[in-house]
Amino acid sequence: MNYKAAGAPKKGRNAPRHAEHNAHGSRKKPFGQREDKAALLARMKAAAAAKAKAPS
């Protein structure tokens, strides 16, 4: 009898099964730089101002 195979299964590794197609540092985003929060906030404020200015 194979006692090695009779035990509990091994726990999974904490790693993703695949790489994202647009991950930071990949070919599609070669420099891997993320937007800083200031640029995000500026975009959000501009969108909110445009939405408030547009007639309903």
Secondary structure, DSSP 8 states (H G I E B T S, - for coil): --SGGGS------SS-SS--TT-TTSSSSTT-----HHHHHHHHHHHHHHHHHS--
